[in-house]
């Protein structure tokens, strides 16, 4: 999840989150201890995300554990809650050794029809031509459409992998199946939603890649969002030109470090984000800081750290602003009276004389012993929306909302309910400047919904 792994939208295994001891043992490669534990625990034991011991062993690159589990008779193609097998994990990490090993162990051709298309999609998204070739050599149909209606060639063309596109064409990919998307007008020409959330701009913004942290500028002519690509994040941008939206392109990207969660300052001269690059050449640590770039006549400046008043040795996440420039964000690094607390909480920092002031921790109506982050503050501070991982939620992380009372105090935050939250992870809320639509991320895509749903939640609270 994002709190530890930087990007929750990738299939990364965070060993110390929601994991049973036996899964950690498998990840550490302790075959003897694993064998002893299996005398009292079923071989098909799953973690909270439905992942088997084999999923963990492959993710943690424990070859001896994989061989041990197979000898014990573990199901090779058992799927987790996202319908991913251990073979998907191998493809996700570009691990050719486990890819070849797990393919050899298949008892028949069923895996090709059940998982071949999704595996080919993973190989393309990881820009791994070698794995694409392996799948085609194994007879995977390269013209099968996924649930979004995309063929492997369309996906390859969309993300710009020319060598893979050429390879697919040379092996029979049908070019006539490639769709073209011409997004025009306000909100990219999408039919505006009611109180039932809809995926935003399918196959243009919300694609087979992992998108999150989206926002429009004030007049709705520019759109910024984060994308997880091959183990790191980048910020992309689309602009409305003569009524048509440009193909999204990366504007803040680095070969080693990740940038995501974009948010414009009120005057739109700064684009804020979070990133994991060191502050200087002598800084070896890698934690998450808040930074920004300046909008100049020559384009965006180099990244600038927001400074030690905001950033700590811990992690700082997500940014939003009130009308007076006060920044709301989350952190697990600022000192609290309760020094035992290590999870993220929500803070605000006033912006006075062009400097951020000492952050102030929000009260118990918002912050709990659980994780609170990804905070969006209404510009007039009438409500606040954030992500939390509290018990009795709908999924791994839910969106919560709190409203200002008549006495100018925050009401106790409540879950935004099943209309918004699912068994997946909901995060990165943003409300458009006109106050009409809530954007957020769910299941690795960007969704939007009318803010009329806020009134429904208020009524349910009464």
C-alpha positions in Angstrom: 0.0 0.0 0.0 1.0 3.6 -0.5 2.0 4.2 3.1 5.0 2.0 2.9 5.5 1.1 -0.8 5.3 4.6 -2.3 2.8 3.4 -5.0 -0.1 1.3 -3.9 -1.3 0.9 -7.5 1.5 -1.6 -8.4 1.5 -5.3 -7.4 4.3 -4.8 -4.8 4.5 -7.1 -1.8 5.0 -5.2 1.5 6.1 -7.9 3.9 5.0 -6.1 7.1 1.5 -5.1 6.0 -1.5 -7.4 6.6 0.6 -10.5 6.3 0.5 -13.7 8.2 3.7 -15.0 9.8 3.8 -18.0 7.5 3.9 -15.7 4.5 6.8 -13.8 5.9 8.6 -17.1 6.5 8.1 -18.1 2.9 9.4 -14.7 1.8 12.5 -15.0 3.9 13.2 -18.4 2.4 13.2 -20.5 5.6 12.1 -23.9 4.1 12.6 -25.8 7.4 10.4 -23.5 9.5 7.8 -23.3 6.7 7.6 -27.1 6.6 7.1 -27.1 10.4 4.4 -24.5 10.3 2.5 -26.3 7.5 1.9 -29.2 9.9 -0.7 -27.1 11.5 -1.7 -24.7 8.7 -3.3 -25.5 5.3 -1.0 -25.4 2.3 -3.6 -23.1 0.6 -3.4 -20.5 3.3 -4.0 -16.9 2.0 -3.1 -13.5 3.2 -5.6 -10.6 3.4 -5.3 -10.0 -0.3 -5.9 -13.6 -1.3 -2.2 -14.3 -2.1 -0.9 -17.8 -1.6 2.5 -18.9 -0.3 3.5 -19.4 -3.9 2.7 -15.8 -4.7 4.9 -14.7 -1.9 7.8 -17.0 -2.7 7.9 -15.9 -6.3 7.6 -12.2 -5.3 10.5 -12.6 -2.9 12.5 -14.6 -5.4 12.8 -17.7 -3.1 13.6 -20.5 -5.6 14.0 -23.2 -2.9 10.7 -22.2 -1.3 9.0 -22.4 -4.7 10.3 -25.8 -5.4 9.3 -27.0 -1.9 5.8 -25.7 -2.3 5.4 -27.4 -5.7 6.6 -30.7 -4.2 4.0 -30.3 -1.5 1.3 -30.0 -4.2 0.4 -26.3 -4.0 -1.9 -25.0 -6.7 0.2 -23.4 -9.3 -2.5 -21.2 -10.8 -4.3 -20.2 -7.6 -5.5 -16.6 -8.0 -5.6 -13.7 -5.5 -8.3 -11.2 -5.1 -7.1 -9.4 -8.3 -7.3 -12.7 -10.2 -3.5 -12.8 -10.5 -1.5 -16.0 -10.3 2.1 -16.5 -9.2 2.9 -16.4 -12.9 1.5 -12.9 -13.1 3.8 -12.0 -10.2 6.8 -13.3 -12.1 5.8 -11.3 -15.2 5.2 -8.2 -13.1 8.8 -8.4 -11.8 10.3 -9.3 -15.2 11.7 -12.5 -13.6 12.4 -14.7 -16.6 13.6 -17.6 -14.4 10.3 -18.0 -12.6 8.4 -17.3 -15.8 10.1 -20.2 -17.6 9.8 -22.4 -14.6 6.1 -21.8 -14.0 5.2 -22.2 -17.6 7.1 -25.6 -17.8 5.0 -26.7 -14.8 1.7 -26.1 -16.5 -0.2 -29.4 -16.9 -2.0 -28.3 -20.0 -2.9 -25.4 -22.3 -5.7 -24.0 -20.1 -3.4 -21.2 -18.6 -3.0 -19.8 -22.2 -6.8 -19.2 -22.5 -7.4 -18.2 -18.9 -4.4 -15.9 -18.3 -2.5 -15.5 -21.6 -4.0 -12.2 -22.6 -3.4 -10.6 -19.2 0.2 -11.9 -19.1 0.9 -10.5 -22.5 -0.6 -7.2 -21.3 1.8 -7.2 -18.3 4.8 -7.9 -20.5 3.9 -5.0 -22.8 3.3 -2.6 -19.9 6.7 -3.5 -18.6 8.1 -3.0 -22.1 9.7 -6.4 -22.0 9.9 -7.6 -25.6 11.6 -10.9 -24.5 8.6 -11.9 -22.4 6.3 -10.9 -25.2 8.2 -13.2 -27.5 8.0 -16.0 -25.0 4.2 -15.8 -24.8 3.7 -15.6 -28.5 6.0 -18.6 -28.9 3.7 -20.4 -26.5 0.7 -19.7 -28.7 -1.0 -16.8 -26.9 -3.5 -15.1 -29.2 -2.2 -11.6 -29.9 -5.6 -10.3 -31.2 -7.7 -11.1 -28.1 -9.3 -8.0 -26.6 -9.2 -7.3 -22.8 -12.2 -6.1 -20.8 -11.5 -2.5 -21.9 -11.7 -3.6 -25.6 -8.0 -3.2 -26.1 -5.8 -5.6 -28.1 -2.1 -6.1 -27.2 -1.1 -4.0 -30.2 -3.4 -1.1 -29.2 -1.9 -1.1 -25.7 1.6 -1.2 -27.2 0.8 1.7 -29.5 -0.8 3.7 -26.7 2.3 3.5 -24.4 4.8 4.0 -27.3 6.7 0.7 -27.3 7.7 0.8 -31.0 9.8 -2.3 -31.0 7.1 -4.4 -29.4 4.5 -2.9 -31.8 6.6 -3.9 -34.7 7.1 -7.4 -33.3 3.4 -7.9 -32.7 2.7 -6.8 -36.3 5.2 -9.1 -37.7 3.5 -12.0 -35.8 0.0 -11.3 -37.1 -1.4 -8.5 -34.9 -4.5 -7.0 -36.6 -3.9 -3.2 -37.1 -7.6 -2.7 -37.9 -8.5 -3.4 -34.3 -6.7 -0.4 -33.0 -9.1 2.3 -31.9 -8.5 6.0 -32.1 -9.8 8.3 -29.4 -10.6 12.0 -30.2 -11.4 13.6 -26.9 -13.1 17.0 -27.3 -14.6 19.6 -25.0 -15.1 20.1 -21.3 -14.1 17.2 -19.2 -12.6 15.5 -22.3 -16.0 15.1 -23.7 -17.1 12.6 -21.1 -20.8 12.3 -20.1 -20.9 13.9 -16.7 -21.8 11.5 -13.9 -24.5 11.7 -11.2 -24.0 10.2 -7.7 -23.0 6.9 -9.3 -19.2 7.0 -9.9 -17.9 6.5 -13.4 -14.4 5.7 -14.8 -12.9 8.9 -16.2 -11.9 9.0 -19.9 -11.5 5.2 -20.4 -8.6 4.2 -22.8 -7.4 7.9 -22.8 -6.7 8.7 -19.2 -7.8 5.5 -17.4 -6.0 2.8 -19.2 -4.2 -0.5 -18.6 -1.5 1.4 -16.9 -1.9 2.5 -13.2 -3.2 6.0 -13.0 -3.8 8.0 -9.8 -3.6 11.5 -8.2 -5.5 13.5 -10.9 -6.5 17.1 -11.1 -7.7 19.8 -13.5 -6.5 23.4 -13.5 -9.0 26.1 -12.5 -10.6 26.6 -16.0 -10.6 22.9 -16.9 -8.2 23.2 -19.8 -5.3 21.2 -18.4 -5.2 17.8 -16.6 -2.4 16.4 -14.5 -2.1 12.9 -13.1 0.3 10.3 -11.8 1.1 7.0 -13.6 3.1 4.1 -12.2 5.5 2.8 -14.9 7.9 0.0 -14.5 8.5 0.3 -10.7 8.4 4.1 -10.4 6.0 7.0 -10.9 5.8 9.9 -13.3 3.5 12.9 -13.8 1.7 13.3 -17.0 -0.2 16.1 -18.6 -2.9 16.7 -21.2 -4.1 20.1 -22.5 -7.1 21.2 -24.4 -6.0 22.9 -27.6 -8.6 24.3 -30.0 -11.2 22.2 -28.2 -9.3 18.9 -28.4 -7.3 17.2 -25.7 -3.7 16.4 -26.4 -2.3 12.9 -25.9 -1.1 12.7 -22.3 2.7 13.0 -22.0 5.2 12.8 -19.2 6.2 16.3 -17.9 8.0 15.3 -14.7 9.9 12.0 -15.0 13.2 10.7 -13.9 15.1 7.5 -14.8 15.6 6.6 -11.1 13.2 8.5 -8.9 9.4 8.7 -8.8 7.1 11.8 -8.9 3.4 11.7 -8.3 0.3 13.3 -6.6 0.4 16.6 -8.6 -1.5 19.6 -7.2 -1.4 23.2 -8.5 -0.9 26.2 -6.2 -3.8 28.6 -6.1 -2.1 31.0 -8.6 -1.1 27.9 -10.7 2.5 29.1 -10.9 3.7 26.1 -8.9 3.0 22.5 -9.5 3.4 20.6 -6.2 4.0 16.8 -5.9 5.6 14.1 -3.8 8.9 12.5 -4.8 11.5 10.1 -3.5 14.8 11.6 -4.8 17.5 12.8 -2.3 17.6 16.5 -1.5 21.2 16.8 -2.5 24.2 14.7 -3.7 25.3 13.9 -0.2 21.9 12.7 0.9 21.8 8.9 0.6 18.4 8.4 2.3 15.3 7.7 0.2 12.0 8.9 1.8 9.1 10.8 0.4 9.1 14.6 0.4 6.9 17.3 -0.9 8.4 19.4 -3.7 7.3 21.6 -6.6 8.3 23.1 -9.9 7.8 26.7 -11.0 6.0 27.6 -14.2 8.4 29.9 -16.1 8.6 31.3 -19.6 10.9 28.5 -20.5 8.6 25.8 -19.0 8.7 24.0 -15.7 11.8 24.6 -13.5 13.8 21.8 -11.9 12.2 20.3 -8.8 12.5 22.3 -5.6 12.1 20.8 -2.2 9.4 22.4 0.0 11.8 22.7 2.9 12.5 21.3 6.3 9.5 23.0 7.9 7.2 20.7 5.9 9.5 17.7 5.1 11.0 15.4 7.7 13.1 12.2 7.8 9.8 10.4 7.5 7.3 10.5 4.6 5.1 13.4 3.6 2.2 12.6 1.3 -0.3 14.5 -1.0 -1.0 18.2 -1.0 -4.1 20.5 -1.2 -4.7 24.1 -0.5 -7.3 26.4 1.0 -8.2 29.8 -0.5 -5.5 31.6 1.7 -2.8 29.2 0.6 -2.7 27.0 3.7 -1.3 23.6 2.8 -3.0 20.3 4.0 -0.8 17.2 3.8 0.0 14.0 5.7 3.2 12.9 7.5 4.6 10.2 9.7 7.7 12.2 10.5 6.5 15.2 12.5 6.9 14.9 16.3 3.8 14.2 18.2 3.0 14.3 21.9 2.3 10.6 21.6 5.8 9.5 20.5 4.7 5.9 20.0 2.7 6.9 16.9 4.4 6.0 13.6 1.5 6.0 11.1 0.5 8.9 9.0 -1.6 11.8 10.2 -3.0 14.9 8.6 -1.5 18.4 9.2 -1.9 21.9 7.9 0.6 24.6 7.5 -0.2 28.3 7.0 1.6 30.2 4.2 2.7 33.6 5.4 5.3 35.9 3.8 5.9 33.3 1.1 6.9 30.7 3.7 5.1 27.7 5.2 4.7 27.9 9.0 5.1 25.1 11.5 2.6 22.3 10.7 -0.4 21.9 13.0 -1.8 18.4 13.7 -5.6 18.0 13.1 -7.6 16.7 16.0 -9.2 13.4 16.9 -12.2 14.1 14.6 -9.8 13.5 11.7 -6.7 11.6 13.0 -6.8 8.2 14.7 -4.4 5.5 15.5 -4.8 4.3 11.9 -3.4 5.6 8.7 -4.7 9.0 7.4 -3.4 10.5 4.3 -4.2 11.7 0.7 -6.1 14.7 2.1 -8.2 17.1 0.0 -9.4 20.3 1.7 -12.2 22.3 0.3 -10.8 25.8 -0.6 -13.3 27.4 1.9 -12.5 24.6 4.5 -16.1 23.5 4.6 -15.2 19.9 4.3 -12.2 17.6 4.2 -11.8 14.3 2.4 -9.0 11.8 3.0 -8.0 8.1 2.8 -7.8 5.9 5.9 -7.3 2.2 6.6 -9.7 1.9 9.5 -11.4 -1.3 10.8 -14.8 -2.1 9.4 -14.0 -0.4 6.1 -15.0 -1.7 2.7 -11.5 -2.4 1.4 -7.8 -1.9 2.0 -8.2 1.8 2.2 -11.4 4.0 2.1 -12.3 7.6 1.6 -13.7 9.5 4.6 -15.3 12.9 4.8 -15.7 15.5 7.6 -17.7 18.7 7.5 -17.2 21.9 9.5 -19.8 22.4 12.2 -21.6 25.7 13.0 -19.0 26.2 15.7 -16.2 25.9 13.1 -15.1 22.5 14.4 -14.6 19.4 12.3 -17.4 16.8 12.7 -16.3 13.2 13.3 -15.1 11.9 10.0 -17.3 9.2 8.4 -16.8 6.6 5.7 -18.1 7.8 2.4 -20.0 4.6 1.9 -20.3 1.8 -0.7 -21.1 4.2 -3.5 -17.5 5.4 -3.3 -15.6 2.7 -1.4 -15.1 -0.9 -2.6 -13.0 -3.9 -1.7 -10.1 -2.2 -3.5 -8.2 0.9 -2.3 -9.7 4.3 -2.8 -7.4 7.3 -2.5 -6.2 10.6 -4.1 -9.4 12.7 -3.8 -9.7 16.0 -5.7 -12.7 18.2 -6.2 -12.9 20.5 -9.3 -12.6 24.2 -8.8 -16.3 24.6 -9.6 -17.1 22.3 -6.8 -19.2 20.0 -9.0 -17.1 16.8 -9.3 -15.1 14.6 -7.0 -12.2 12.7 -8.7 -10.5 9.8 -7.0 -8.6 6.6 -7.7 -9.9 3.1 -7.4 -8.5 -0.2 -8.6 -5.7 1.6 -10.5 -8.0 3.8 -12.5 -9.4 7.4 -12.1 -13.1 7.8 -11.3 -15.4 10.8 -10.9 -18.7 11.4 -9.3 -21.0 14.4 -8.7 -20.5 16.2 -5.4 -24.2 15.9 -4.9 -23.2 12.7 -3.1 -22.0 14.8 -0.3 -25.5 15.9 0.6 -26.6 12.2 0.6 -23.8 11.4 3.0 -24.8 14.3 5.2 -28.3 13.0 5.4 -27.1 9.5 6.2 -25.1 11.0 9.1 -28.1 12.6 10.7 
